[in-house]
């Protein structure tokens, strides 16, 4: 039976950075390659973005740019179901049902709400921040997804979707497929030179569309130890190496580690090598991005809407009948 893999991309920024590339994009693309017969659903989480971004033009432009970047990184625009949930009423409709059947205590213990309270306070947090996991559950369960690739910080949201699906199935009859979260442990702990995950919040990111000057500036800022050039060094204790190994083949990694342990490797040389490897990754992405027009992306989203809407409408009709909305 054909498996269905589903992921969402949130257009809160106009670009994606290296963390997104290694944590989200590459694992997702690898998963699609390893499952050539699977159906790949990729949705724009722009209704989620509205919780933090209240600029209509930014949400629109960000949405287009994010899809373009995924395509530039290798997403197959002819195979992936890439769609905009805001164009499909079933997402909001199912969210309404889920909201009515979810108790407050469940949402109060969600990480997203607790983190928002820690950063701000209840007077400034939108209702939708509180309800964020409910819409995410609707996004997932509408399409009977088998697998949902997520980071560790998003695992709880998939667990809520699973719990809700099981509860609904018990009370109303078999309706939703129970999705499995997929976490790639190899990239879940990628950190930048300040030992925190790359994030716009920490101002420690490299955008995929950054030019050479911007990338070089970031690389030069990486702190290193006071060891002399001739001293042997432990690569695992070096921020430059820990970032560099993300871009290396096993053979390149072995060679670089040998240079560290033998000595006579300057940190300047290591940084130059890291800069070279970053640009080898970014340059083809940037070239491909420049070749994709906004009109092509808008046309694509409209095309896939026609494919996924009937799936979502059928699921909502089934739910509406079971809860008593359809007389």
N, C-alpha and C positions, 0 to 999 in steps of 0.2 A: 504493500500500500504506500502511495506517495506521502512522504513526510513534508511538513510545512514548518519553515524556520521564519521567525518574525522578529524584527528589531525596529526601534524608533530612533529618529535623530531630532534633537531639540534645537531649533534655530534661534537661540538666545544671543548668539554672536554671528558676525558676518563671515567668520572663518573657522577653520579647525586647526588644532595645533598638533605637535608631535605626540603628545599623550593620546589624543584621539586616534591618531594613526596606528599606534602600536596596541593600544588598549581596546579599541572598538573596531576600527576599519579592517586592519589586517586579519584579526581572528575571524571576523565575519566573512570576509572574502575567502579565507582559507576553508572555512566551514562550507561555503557554497561550492567550492571546487571539489571538496571531499565528498559532497553529496550532489552529484550532477543531476540526479533525478528529482531532487527536492524542489518544492515551490518556495521561492524566497520573497517574503513580504517585508517591505521597508517603508515605513510611514513617516511623514513629517509631523513631529509633535509640536505643531505651532499653537494648538489650543493649550498645551502645557506652558509654552513660552509666555503666554499672556499673563501668567502669574507674576512675572518679574519684568516684562518688557511691555510698556504701554505706548509704543510708537508703531502705528500701523505700517508706515513705510519701511521701518527697520525689519519688522516681522516678515513682510513680503519679500524684501530684498535678501534677507538672511536665508529665507526658505529656499530661494532659487540658488543662492551661492552654495549652500550646504549640499544640495543635490549635485551641483556641478562638481564640487570637490570629491564627493564619493565616486562620481563617474571618472574623474581625473585619476583617482587612486585605483581604478580597476573595476568598479561596479558595472555589471552588464546591464545596460539600459534596456536591452531587448528581452532579457530574461527576468529580471527582478520586477516584482509588482511594486512600483514606487508611486505612492498616492498621498493625497492630502485629506486627512480625516475631517477637516472643517468643511469639505465639500460633500461629506457623506453623513446625513442626519442620523444614521443609526448609531454613531458613536455617542452623540449627546443623548439619544433616546435610551440606550442601554446604561449610560452613566446615571440617568435619572432613576432607573429601576434599582441599580446597585446602591445608590445613595439612600433610597428608602428602606433598604434591607440591611444596611450596615449600621452597627451601633457606634455611638460616640467613642466609647472606650477603645475600640479597635483602632480608630484613627489617631487617638491621643498617644498611643504607644508607637506610632510609626516614626522611623528615623527622620524622615523629611520634615515632619512637623516639629520634632524636638530640636533639630538643627536650626530651623527657622526661629524658634523661640529663643535659642541660645544666642543667635546673631542679633535679633531685633526684639520685639515684644508683641503681645497679642493685639496692641492698638494699631500696629502697622502691617500685620500679616493679613493677606487676603483670605477670604473663605476658600478660594480655590487652592491655596497652598495646603490647607487642611484636607481638602478633598482630592488632592493630587493622585494618591494611589488608587482611588476609585475609578477615575477616568483611565488610568493606566491599565487597570484590570479589564475595563471595557474594551480598550484598544486591543488587548491580547486575546480575550475570550471570544470576541466577535468572529474571529477567523479560524477557530479550532487549531491554534498553533500547537505544534508538537514540542518545539524547542524555542527558547528565548535567550539569546546571548546577552548577558548583563555583567556589569562590574559588581564587586563585592557590596558596594554601597547601594546597589539597586536590587540585590537578591531578595530583600524583605518584601519589595513590591510584587515580585513574582510569587512569593509565598502567600501573600494576601490573595492574589488572583486565584491561586490553587485552592486556598481555604474557602474562598467564596464560591468557586465552581462546585466544590464538593458539597457545600451546604445547600446550594440551589438544587443540585441534582438529587439530594436526599429529600428535600421538601416538595419539589415540583416535578420530579422525574428526570431521567437522563436528558441533559440539554447541552452541557459544555464538556469539551475535552480538557483533561488536566495537563497543563503545560509543564515542561521540565526546564529549569534554569540551567544555562550553560556558562560556566566561568572558566576562563583560561588563566590558570594560576601562574603561568609564566610571565604574564604581562600585568597582572592585577596589582603588583607592587612596584611598578616602574616609578622612579622618583627623579627629580631634577637635582641639581647640585646643592640645593639647600635642604635636601633630604625630605622634601615634601612632594606630593604628586604635582605634576605640572598642571597649573590652573591659572586662569585669568585673575582669580581672587588673590593669588599669591604673587602676581606679576613675575612669574618665573617660566614663561612659556615661549616657544618659538612657533610662530604661525607657519602653516604649510606654504603660504604665499609670501613669506618674508624674503627680502632681497639679501644678497651676499653680505652687504654691510651690516644689516641688522643681525643676521645670524652670527657673524664674526664677533660682534660686540657682546652678544650673549655668551658665546664660548669663552671669550677672554675674561669674562667676569667669574668664571668657575673658580672657586677657591681651591688651592692645593697646599700640600705640606711644605715645610722648609728644607726638605732633604735636598742635598746637592745633586748635580747631574750624575756624578760617578757612582753614587750610592745605589745599591739594589733597592727595589721598592715592591711593596705588596700591592698588586693591582686591585685586589678586592677592597682596599682601603682608600682607593683613589676615585674621586668623583668623575674625573675625566674618563677613566677606563669604564666605570659602571655605565656611563652613558654611551660610550663608544661601542661596547659589545652588542648593543641593540642592533647595530648596523652591519655586524661582521658575520662572515661565514665561519664555520668551525675551524677551518684552516687559518683564516685571518686572525681569529681570536687566539689560537694557540701561538701564533707568531708574535702577536702583541704582548701576550703574557710573558713570553720568553724574554722580550726586550726589557720589560719591567724588572724581572727577577735577576737579569744579568747585570743591570746597571748601565750607565751611560745613555740613559734616555731622559731628555729634559722634558719638563712639563710643557714647555712651549711646543716641542715636537709633538707631544701627545695631543695638545689642543689643536694644532694644525691638522693632524690626522683626523680628529673628530670633526672639525669643520669641513674637511674634504668629504668625509663619509655622509655628513648631513646634506651637503649640497648635491651629492650624487643621488640622494633619495628625492630631494625636493625639486630639482631641475626638471625631470620628466613630468612630474605632477603639475608643475606650473605651466609647462608647455601645453599639455593636454587641456588644462583648465581654460587657457586662452582661446582654444579652438572651439569651445562649446558656447553657444549663444543662449541668452535668457529665453528667447522664443522657443528654442528646442526643448528646454526644460518644462516650460508651461504647457507645450503641446504634449509632452510625455506624461505629465501629471493628469491631464484630461483624458488621455488614452487609457491609462491604467485605472482611472476612476470608473470607467465603464465596465472594467473587468471585475473589480472588487465590490462595487456597490451591491450587485445582486446577492453576493455571499452574505454581506452585512445585513441587508434588508430581510433575507430569509431567516437569519438568526433572531433578529429583533421581533419579527412576526411570531416566531415560535415562543419567544419569551413573553410577549404581550398576551398571547392566548393563555399561557399557563398561569400568569398572575391575574388574569381577568380583565385586562384592558380592552380586549376585542370582544365585543358582545355577539 
